[in-house]
Amino acid sequence: MPLPAGPGQESVWDYPRPPAVDPSGELVEVHLGGEVVARTRAALRVLETSHPPTYYLPLDAFVDGALVPVEGSTVCEWKGRAAYFDVVGGGRRAARAAWTYPEPVPTYAVLTGHVAVMPGLVDACFVDGERVRPQDGGFYGGWITDRVVGPFKGGPGSWGW
């Protein structure tokens, strides 16, 4: 049962399926090892029914050396084949904490050159100064802020939604 959205909030149950891509002018930051490894006001939010937004940052938002390509890939039914990165900063390395779609399906071509980060695998992510809460589970990369209400897919018992 969707929670009611208050003023200035969005219900993830109003997001579409297949997902929409929404440009964001919010200040988005990724922190690791006590350093800011990415900062931008040009992120894209991917909005999918029952999921908190996943923020995709342009490659140039990351400091040099913060993204290290690693082996392996997965396939998203909507966006195509994803490639992964370790995120490096402040002497720390977060394994497979980021991903990109090098050649997304045409519908999601706007994601080319953008990278998403799993907020639960780095020290912290922020949206306009608010610390992001990671989406439950280790599969999805949603960013929970006070802007969105659920319930959110990802936690125990939610796989069949």
Secondary structure, 3 states (H helix, E strand, C coil): CCCCCCCCCEEHHHCCCCCEEEEECCCEEEEECCEEEEEECCEEEEECCCCCCEEEEEHHHECCCCEEEEEEEEEECCCEEEEEEEEEECCEEEEEEEEECCCCCHHHHHHCCEEEECHHHCCEEEECCEECEECCCCCCCCEECCCEECCCCCCCCCCCC
